[in-house]
Amino acid sequence: MSGHWKRFAPFGLYLALLALLAAGVLYTLERSWNLWLQIALGLVVVGLAAFAALDPERVRRMFTGRQAKYGSNLLVLSLAFAGILVVVNAFVFENSKRWDLTEDKQNTLAAETLETLSRLPQPVEVTAFYTTRMNSEGAKTLLDQYKFNSRGKLDYRFIDPEADPITAQEMNITRDGTMVFRMGANVEQVFYASEKDMTSALVRVISGESVSVYFLSGHGERDVNGSGDTAMSMLKSALESKNYSVKTLNLLAEGKVPEEARLIVIAGPQQPVSSDEVALLKAYLEQGGGLFVLEEPIPVTRFGEAADPLADYLAQEWGVTLGKDIVVDLNSQQPLIAVANEYASHEITQKLQGMITYYPGARSVRLTAEDTSVTGLELVRTANRSWGETDFTSVQGENAQASADPTADLIGPVPVAVVAEKLVPKQRLVVFGDADFATDAHFASYGNGDLFINALDWASQREEILNLTPKEPVQRLLIPPQRYTMGAILLGSVFLLPGSVLVAGVVAFIQKRRRG
């Protein structure tokens, strides 16, 4: 090859080097054998071939001369170094270890969670449904810790329910931010990305326990098996996704409460529950059961002037009084729709603070218990500009003009939900002054569904499946430096250090000029 062409040989090496760097960048970013990566590797071969064709004499010397000897030694050392790196990386990969360097170990799972993960009998798959509007970073961080500590027994994936509505429908997803834990045929849904909720779901899928919840029928209650705005089909789907067995119960026909019943729900009866049925419910509770009552205001039922044995039982045995009124809330755009303004501090509401729930046509529910065996709490209250109206005619018709009467009405804030508990034996009671908030028309709105599910979990004694070891965060107090200290920091960092470097450079320059 003539000297004229030989001088272009280095450009072949430059091309090969640049193409090799591009190939490394492409593979690092995309991790796939795509067309661009193949083109880059092809250019490496083309560049090397061009170098060999333009300067064959140099190529021959590289393989036969003294450079080849030293080059072969370098090649052997490089291969040995690469082999050591491969072995070390393989060992680290198979024996991976993480260190939590935070002082309060906030990035370490609780001991109970680690033990639950260590005894997973089968692989668990977690499917997290998050839209682009919902922040999923917290869920990803926790799921990554669960996966790492499960030693291959737990894996997870994220799905956008709007991009894949078919999968979301198959898994009964009704709200954004839902995680589905599946082990074999056992399925549990989690609505909050917290360690307690996620580990409790793991415990439930391991045990496979199905809790039986019976909805009372025969009095015009809301239908869990029906469809339409007044039905509770969405509630039923949500409960079944949490491994509840949802059934109906006609006490008049059956004459007894099934033994496996963990909870009885009375959802908006249109006719009074009879005294005989109340006696059966009382006997059931005294064996350690749970009762969830949702009673509508009298004007929207067919009670008329008939007695209400269930309300009498709640007042006499539990100190829970259902008001003979309807809540008027002037803070609401529609005054007969009561809006929650305050939640009591309770397991049911601890994750609902700041979230709205509303009750279309509600009655007041007060706690008046004097029996020391009953522990109760008024769970949900409306705002001050509300009251329990006892004159039903004043709220009827298009020209209704209701006004609060302090002598007859319950002046706000008005309680619309109460929880109560007896410890010996353990009995739990939840009473709401409205049933519509949990129907299909309103279940998915704001926090309505969450509140109902949380209350039902508590009433069926499923909220304390797992009590994790609490982590106490370390309180750190930042004390700002005084003015003189701030001045000293400014002087040292902005003037003294850069100035000393500048002075040293000037001195070195002057000395060099003197010497030379």
N, C-alpha and C positions, 0 to 999 in steps of 0.2 A: 504494500500500500504506500502510495507516495506521501511525502511529508506534508503536502498540502491538505490531505484528508485526515492525516494522523492527528493534527491539532484539534480536530473536532471530537476525538475519542472521549475526553473527559466529560463532555456533555451527555454521553450515554450513561456514565456513572451518576451524574447529577439527576438525570431523569429517573433512573432506577431507585435512587435514594428518596427522591420526593414521592414517587409512586408508592414506595414501601411505607413511608410515613403516613400517606393518605390512606393506605389500606389498614394500617393500625388504628387510625382515628375512626374510620368507618366501622370497623368491627367492634371497637369499644362502645360506640354510640348505639349501633343497631343490633349487634349480636346475631347477625343472620348472613347467610351466604347469598347475597343479592347480586344484581347485575353490576352495580358500581364497584363493589369489592372485587369482582372478577376482572373488570376492566383495569383497576389499579394494579392487581397482581400481574395482569398481562403486560402492562407497561413496564413493570420491573424486569420481566423477561426480555422485552424489546430493548430496554436500555442496556442491559448486560450484553445482549447479542450485538448491539451496535458498537459497544466498546470493544468487544472481541474482534469484530470485523474490521474496525478502523485502525486498531493497533494490536495486531496479533503477536508481534514480537514481545511487547510488554506482558501480555497474557502468558506467553511461554516462559518468560523469566520468573513470573510470579509462582509458577508451578515447579520450576526446576532449579532456580538459583538459591542464594543464601536467604532471600526473603521468604522463600517457600519453607525453609527449615524453621525460621522463627515464626512464620505464620502458622505452621502446623502445631507448634508448641502452644501458641496463643489459642488455636482452635480447640486443642485438647483441654486447656484450662477453662476456656469458655463453656465447653460442653459439661465439664465436671461441675462448674459453678451452677449452670442451669439445672443439672441433675439434682444438686443439693437443694436448690430452690423448690423443685417439683416435689421432692420427698418431704420437705418441711411443710409446704402448703397442703399436701395430702394428709399429713399427720394432724395439722391444725384443723383442717376441714372435718376430719373424723372425730376430733376431740375438741370441739369448739367450746369456748368459755367466754362468759361475759362478766364484766365487773361493774357494779353500780357504785359510782364514786360520789353520789349525792350523800350529804350528811344524814338525812332522814330516810334514805333508802326508798325514795318515792318511785323509782323505776324497778323495784323488786316486788314480785307477786307475793301475796300472803302465804304463810305456811299451809293453810287449809287448801288454797288453790293449787299449790304445788303437789300436795298429796292427792288431790282429786285428779290432776293430770297424770300422775304416776300410776294410777290404778284404772285408767281407761281400758275397758275390756275389748273394745273395738274402735276402729278409726271413726273420728268425728269430723263431719264437714260443716263448716259455718258459711252461710251465704248471707252477705250483708247487702241490703237494698238501700242505696243512697243516691239521690239525685244530685245534680251539679249544684243545687241551691243549698244542700245540707253539708255542713263541714264534717268530713269523715276522718280527719287526722287523729283524733282521740281514739276512735274505734280501730284504726289501722295500727296504732302504737300498741294498744292492748292485745289485739289479735296476734300481732307479731310476737309478743312476749309469750302468749299462750302456745303458739306454734313451736317456738324455740324450746320451751320447757316440756312439751309433750313428747319429745323424742320421736317425731314422725307420726304420732297418733292423731294429730289435729291439723287440719289445713283449712284455708279460707279463701274466699273470692268475693269480689265486689261487683254488684250488678246495678245499673241504672234502671229503675222500674219503668221509667218513661221510654227508654230505648228498647227495653225487653219486657213489654207488658204481659206477654204470654206466661213467662216464667213467674212473674210477680203474681199473676192470677192463680197459677197452679199452686203456689205456696201461701195463698190467702193473705197477701200483703195489703193492708188497708192504710198504712201510714208510712211516711218517709222516715228513714233511720231505723228500720226494723232489721234485726239479725235473727236468722233461723239456724238453730243447732239441730243437726240430724245425726243419729247413730242408729243404723239399721232402720227399723220401723218407728223408732221413737223420735218425736219432733217437739221442739220447744222454741217459742219466739221470745226475743228480748227486745224491749223498746228503748232501753237506755244503755249507753256504752259505759257501764260501770263494772268494776271487778265483782262486786257482790251479785249483781243481776246475772252476769255471765257465768260465774261459777255455780250459782244456784241452778241455772239452766242445765249446766253439765251434770250436776247431781241428779236432777230430775230425769235427764235422758238415760243416765246410768241405771237408775232404779226402775224406770219404765212405769212408775206409778201413775195411774189414771184416777183423778179425783172426780167423784160423781156429784154433780150439781143438779138439783131438781127444781124446775120452775112450776109453781102451783098453777093449776088450771081449773076451770069450772065456774069462774066468777067474772069472765070477760077480761082476763088479764091480757097483756101484750103477748103476741104469739112469736115464740122463738123459731118456729118451723114455717112461718108464713113469709110473705113478701109484701113490699110496699112501705110507705113512709112510717106507718104505725107499727110495723113488725120489728122484731129484734134479730133479724137474720145476720146482720154484721156483727153483733155482739156474740152470737153463737159461733160464727166462724173464728172470731178472735179467741174465744175460750177454747175451742177445739184445737187451735194451733198451739195453745199452752198446755195441751195434754189433759184438758178437762173433758169429762164425759157428760154431755148436756142432755138431760131427759126432762119429761114433763110428768107431773104427778097430780092425779085427781083424788084428793083425800076422801071425798065423799064416797067415791066408788071403791077405793083401795082399803080404806078403814085403818091404815097404818102408814108410818113413814118407813121406807126401805132401810134396812140395816146399813147398807153401804153409803147412804146419803151423808156427805160431808157438809152440805149447805142447802137450805131451802130458800128460794127466791120468790117473793110475791110481788109481781111487777104490774102495778096499776089495776087492781080489781075494780070492776064496774059495779059489782054487787058485794055486800059485806061477807066476809069469811065467817062461817057459822061458829057457834060456841063449841060444838063437838070438835070441829077442826082445830080450833084454838087450843082445846085441851090436848089433842094429839101433838100439836106443835110444842106445847109447853113440856109435855113428857119427853119429847125428842130432845129439846134443849137441855133438859135436866140430866140427860145422858152424855152431855158434852158436845152438842151440835152447834150449828151456826144458822142465823136467820137474817135475811136481807129483805127489807120491806121498802116498797116504793108506793106511796099512797097519794093519789091526786086530790086536789081540792074538791069538796063535796059538789059544787055546781057542775063540774064536768063529769060526774059519775051519775049512777042511778040509785045512789043510796037514799036520797030523799030524807025523810024523817026517821028512817030505820036506825036501829042501834048498830054500833060497830064494835063487836066483841074483840076484834084484834086490837083496835086502838085502846080499848079499856084495859086489855091485858098488858100492853106496852106501858101504859101509865101506871098501873098498879104494881106490876112486877119489876119494871125496869126504870120507872120514873121518867119515861120519854113521852112527851105530850104532843100529839098531832093537833095543830090549831084548826079551829073551824073558821078558816079565813082563806083569803087568796092574797098573795104578795103583790103589792104595787111598788114598782121601782122607778122613780123619776130619773135615775141616772141612765136608764136604758132608753134606747130609741123607741121601743115599744114597752110601755110601762108594765104590761102584764107578763113580760119576759124578765124574770129576775136574773141579775148578773152577779156572780161571786165577786166580792170586793176583798174578802179576807179569808184565809185558811188557817185553821189551828195547826200547831206544830204536832205532827203525827206521822207515823210511817206511811200512811196513805197519801199524804199531801206533801211530803218532803221534796219531791221533784216537780211539784206543780206550782211552786211559788212564782208569781209573776205571770202565770198562764190563766187565761180566761176560761171559765165554765159558765154555762147559762142554763136556765130552767124555764121552759115555756109553760106558764100556768102552774105555779107552785104554791104550796101551803107552808106555813111555818112549822118547824119541828124544834121543840125546846127540851132541854134536859132539866128536870126538876127533881132528880133522885135525892132522897134523903137516906136511903139504905146504904150503909157502909160497905155492903158486899158488892155493890155496883160501882164500877169505875167508868165514868163517861166523859164525853167531850163533845161540844158543839163544833162540828167539823167545818162547816161552810156558812159564811154570813154575807148578807148584802151590805150596801153602803148605808150611810145615815139617812139619805133622802129616800127612804122606803118604809113601808109599814105593812102589817097584816090586816087587810080590809075585811071587816066582818059583815058589812052591809053589801051583800052580793048584788043587789039591784043597782047600786051606784057604779058598778063596773060593766054593766050590760048595756048593749045598744050602741049605736054610732055616736050618740051625744052624751056618753057617760062622763060624769064629772065627779070622780071620787076625790075625797079629801080625808086626811088623817084625823081621827077622833081619839085623842089621848085617853079618854075614859073607857073606850070600847075596843080600840085597835092596839095591836102590838107595834110600838114605834121602833123604827130601825136603829141600828142594824138588826136585820131579821135572820135568825138561824134557819137554814133550809135542809140541814143534814146533821145527824147525830150518830156517834158510835158509842157503844157501851160494852162492858165485859164483866163477867163473873168468873172468879178463879177456881172455885170449888163447887162442882167440876167446871172445867174451862168452857165457858159459853161466850159466844160473841154475837153482837147485834149491830146491824147497820140500818138506819132509817133515813130515807129521803122523802121530802115532801113533793116529789115530782117523779114521773116515770118517763115522760116524753124525751128528756135529755139523752136517754140511752137508746131511743128508737133509731131506725135506719135514717130518718130525716136529719138527725142531729148527732149521731154517734161519732162521726168522723170530724166534727167541727171543733176547733180549738182543743181544749183539754177534756172534753166530755167523756170520750171513750177511755182515756187514760185514768180519769178519776173513778169511773165505774169498775174497770179491771183491777185497779189498785185496791179499791174497797172490797171487791169480791175476793181477791187474794188474801186480804187480811181476815175477812169473815170466815174463810175456809181454812185459816191457820196455815197458809202456805208462804207467808211473807218472811218467816224466820227459819227457812230451811237451812240457811247457813249464816253464821255470824263470823265474819272475818276479823282477824286480829287488826284492830285499828292502828293506823299510822298517825302519829302526832307530828305535824309539820314543825320544823324548827323555826322559831320566830326570830327574824333578823331585823335589827333596827339600824337604819342608816343615819348616822350623826354627821350632818354637814360640817366641814371644817370652818374654823373661824376666819375672819377677814384677813388677818396677818398670815395665816397658814395658806390661804388661797393665793395671796400675793407672792409668798415664797415659792409655791409650786409653779406659778406663772413665770416668775423670774428665772427659776432653774431650768424649766423645760423649754421656754421660748427664747431666752436670751443667753444664759450662761453656757448651756451645753452646745448649742449651735455656734455661739461666739468663740468658745474654746477651740472648736474644730477649725473655725475660720482663722483664728490667730495662729494655730499650729501650722496651718497651710502657708500662711504668709511668712512665718519664721523659716520654714523649710525652703521656701522659694528664695528668700534673701540669702540664706546660707549657701544655697546652690550657686547663686550668682557670684558670691564672693569667691567660691572655690574655682569657679570656672571662667 
